[in-house]
Amino acid sequence: MDMMSRQSVLVVEDEEDIMEVIRFNLEKEGYEVHQALSGEKALQVIENNLPSLVLLDLMLPGINGLDLCRIFKQNDRTKAIPVIMLTAKSEDADIVAGLEMGAEDYITKPFSPRVLLARVRTVLRRRETGVKDDSSVIHLEGMQIHPGRHEVTMGENVVDLTPSEFRILHYLARRPGWVYSRDQIIDAIRGHGYVVTDRAIDVQVVGLRKKLGDYGKFIETVRGIGYRFRDRR
């Protein structure tokens, strides 16, 4: 609890009843909570107090949540602060846009306090432990992903992957649990501006899962968003 007491969460939410529920549950878990009912207020708060994490409602008066996320991620002072989006919208476009701007996760309203706290803990844990370096070998219950050799092995056997399949696997496996849109995957494996369809990514993931056999289940589809590598922790 001592570690948690040093962690703070900025909650940007214009509905005061929801704000109160979030504040109560976060403080009960030992987090320090800062509150902002608008994007403008959030900018004022963050100017003086850099939080460990931001819970950001997308539907805000004035500066909306997507614009505020963009401001945070384009500012050297705040871009490393993880953002979890809160959204009541059923459309996937806003969620995808937020993830592509650099938001770490999203929660759709209505949500349970237990789910909220679990997401907060997970994102903060990832921030503390950091991400594996691109050159680090990733070990997974008998399978190894070797970035330097551009190779995947299962025991003594080398899995025959195409360069694109390997890049997709390594990109997802570096951050277990993180959700990536198809556009993010395209940019990561091919570079910005490469012309390829979402369907091409889906086809490659199908082929990758087939080649990985039982390990293919670790690549999970997130409906309406993209893919993630199952969090093993």
C-alpha positions in Angstrom: 0.0 0.0 0.0 2.9 2.3 0.6 3.9 2.0 -3.1 0.3 2.8 -4.2 0.1 5.8 -1.9 2.9 7.4 -4.0 0.9 6.9 -7.2 -1.6 9.5 -8.3 -4.5 9.4 -10.8 -5.9 12.4 -12.6 -9.6 11.7 -13.3 -11.0 13.9 -16.1 -14.8 13.3 -16.1 -17.7 15.9 -16.4 -20.4 13.7 -14.8 -20.0 14.3 -11.0 -21.7 11.1 -9.9 -19.3 9.0 -12.0 -16.4 11.1 -10.8 -17.4 10.4 -7.2 -17.6 6.7 -7.7 -14.2 6.6 -9.4 -12.7 8.9 -6.7 -14.1 6.8 -3.8 -12.8 3.5 -5.2 -9.4 4.8 -6.2 -8.8 6.4 -2.8 -10.0 3.2 -1.1 -7.2 1.4 -2.9 -4.7 4.0 -1.7 -4.3 6.2 -4.8 -4.0 9.9 -4.6 -6.8 11.4 -6.8 -6.8 14.7 -8.7 -10.1 15.7 -10.3 -11.0 17.8 -13.4 -14.5 18.3 -14.8 -13.3 19.6 -18.1 -10.3 19.4 -20.4 -9.3 23.0 -19.6 -9.3 22.2 -15.9 -7.2 19.0 -16.5 -4.5 21.1 -18.2 -4.4 23.4 -15.2 -4.1 20.5 -12.8 -1.4 18.7 -14.8 0.6 21.8 -15.0 1.3 21.6 -11.3 0.9 17.9 -10.5 2.1 15.2 -12.9 0.0 12.1 -12.2 1.1 8.5 -12.5 -1.9 7.9 -14.8 -4.9 9.7 -16.4 -8.4 8.4 -16.6 -9.9 10.4 -19.4 -13.5 10.6 -20.5 -13.9 11.1 -24.2 -17.1 13.1 -24.0 -16.1 16.4 -22.4 -17.3 20.0 -22.7 -14.9 22.4 -24.4 -11.7 20.4 -25.2 -12.9 16.9 -25.8 -11.1 13.8 -24.6 -9.4 12.9 -27.9 -8.0 16.4 -28.3 -6.8 16.3 -24.7 -5.1 13.0 -25.3 -3.4 14.4 -28.3 -2.2 17.4 -26.3 -0.8 15.1 -23.6 1.0 12.8 -26.1 2.5 15.6 -28.1 4.0 17.3 -25.0 7.4 16.0 -23.9 6.5 16.7 -20.3 3.3 14.6 -20.3 3.7 12.1 -23.2 4.9 9.3 -21.0 1.9 9.4 -18.6 -0.4 6.5 -19.4 -3.9 7.3 -20.4 -7.0 5.0 -20.0 -10.0 6.3 -21.9 -13.5 6.2 -20.5 -16.2 6.1 -23.2 -19.9 5.6 -23.3 -19.9 5.5 -27.1 -20.6 2.3 -29.0 -18.7 3.5 -32.1 -15.2 2.0 -32.4 -13.7 5.0 -34.3 -13.1 7.1 -31.2 -11.5 4.2 -29.3 -9.2 3.4 -32.3 -8.3 7.1 -32.6 -7.4 7.3 -28.9 -5.3 4.1 -29.1 -3.5 5.4 -32.1 -2.7 8.7 -30.3 -1.0 6.7 -27.6 -3.7 5.8 -25.0 -2.9 2.6 -23.2 -6.3 1.2 -22.7 -10.0 2.0 -22.7 -13.1 1.2 -20.5 -16.6 1.4 -21.9 -19.3 2.8 -19.6 -21.1 1.5 -17.6 -18.2 -0.3 -15.9 -17.7 -2.0 -12.6 -15.3 -0.5 -10.0 -13.5 -3.8 -9.9 -12.8 -3.7 -13.6 -11.7 -0.1 -13.4 -9.2 -0.8 -10.6 -7.9 -3.9 -12.3 -7.2 -1.9 -15.5 -5.5 0.9 -13.5 -3.3 -1.6 -11.6 -2.3 -3.4 -14.8 -1.4 -0.2 -16.7 0.6 1.2 -13.7 2.4 -2.2 -13.3 3.4 -2.1 -17.0 4.8 1.4 -16.6 6.9 0.4 -13.6 8.3 -2.8 -15.0 8.9 -1.2 -18.4 8.8 -2.9 -21.8 11.3 -5.4 -23.1 14.0 -4.0 -25.2 13.7 -4.7 -28.9 16.8 -6.9 -28.7 15.6 -9.0 -25.8 14.7 -12.6 -26.4 11.1 -13.3 -25.4 10.5 -16.7 -23.7 7.1 -18.2 -23.6 6.6 -21.7 -22.2 8.9 -23.5 -24.6 8.7 -20.9 -27.4 11.4 -18.3 -27.9 11.3 -15.2 -30.1 14.8 -14.0 -31.1 14.7 -10.4 -32.5 18.4 -10.4 -33.3 18.2 -13.6 -35.4 14.7 -12.8 -36.6 13.7 -16.3 -35.6 11.1 -18.2 -33.6 12.0 -21.5 -32.1 9.9 -24.2 -30.3 12.4 -26.4 -28.5 14.9 -27.4 -31.2 12.6 -26.5 -34.1 12.6 -23.3 -36.0 9.2 -22.0 -37.0 9.1 -20.9 -40.7 7.7 -17.4 -40.6 7.6 -14.7 -43.2 9.4 -11.4 -42.3 5.9 -9.8 -41.9 4.6 -12.6 -39.7 7.7 -12.4 -37.4 7.4 -8.6 -37.1 3.7 -8.9 -36.2 4.4 -11.6 -33.6 7.3 -9.6 -32.0 5.4 -6.3 -32.0 2.5 -7.8 -30.1 4.6 -10.0 -27.8 6.8 -7.1 -26.6 3.8 -5.7 -24.7 1.5 -8.5 -23.5 -2.0 -7.3 -22.9 -1.7 -4.1 -24.9 -4.3 -3.7 -27.6 -3.1 -2.5 -31.1 -5.2 -1.4 -34.0 -4.5 -2.8 -37.4 -3.2 0.6 -38.5 -0.7 0.6 -35.7 0.5 -2.8 -36.6 0.8 -1.8 -40.3 2.9 1.3 -39.3 5.1 -0.7 -37.0 5.9 -3.6 -39.3 6.1 -1.7 -42.6 6.7 2.0 -41.7 4.3 4.9 -42.0 2.6 5.4 -45.3 2.9 1.8 -46.5 -0.2 1.0 -48.5 -1.8 -2.2 -47.2 -5.3 -3.1 -46.2 -6.7 -4.2 -42.8 -7.7 -7.4 -44.4 -4.0 -8.1 -45.3 -3.1 -7.9 -41.6 -6.0 -10.2 -40.7 -4.8 -12.8 -43.3 -1.3 -12.7 -41.9 -2.5 -13.2 -38.4 -4.6 -16.2 -39.5 -1.4 -17.7 -41.1 0.7 -16.8 -38.1 -1.7 -18.5 -35.7 -1.7 -21.6 -37.8 2.1 -21.8 -38.0 2.4 -21.3 -34.2 0.0 -24.2 -33.5 -1.0 -24.3 -29.8 0.8 -21.0 -29.3 -1.5 -19.2 -31.7 -4.0 -18.8 -29.0 -1.8 -16.2 -27.4 -2.7 -13.8 -30.3 -6.1 -12.6 -29.3 -8.6 -10.6 -31.5 -10.1 -7.6 -29.8 -13.4 -7.1 -31.7 -13.7 -3.8 -33.5 -10.1 -2.7 -32.5 -7.3 -5.1 -33.5 -5.1 -7.6 -31.7 -3.2 -8.2 -28.5 -0.8 -10.8 -27.1 -2.3 -12.5 -24.1 -1.0 -11.1 -20.8 0.8 -14.0 -19.1 1.3 -12.2 -15.7 
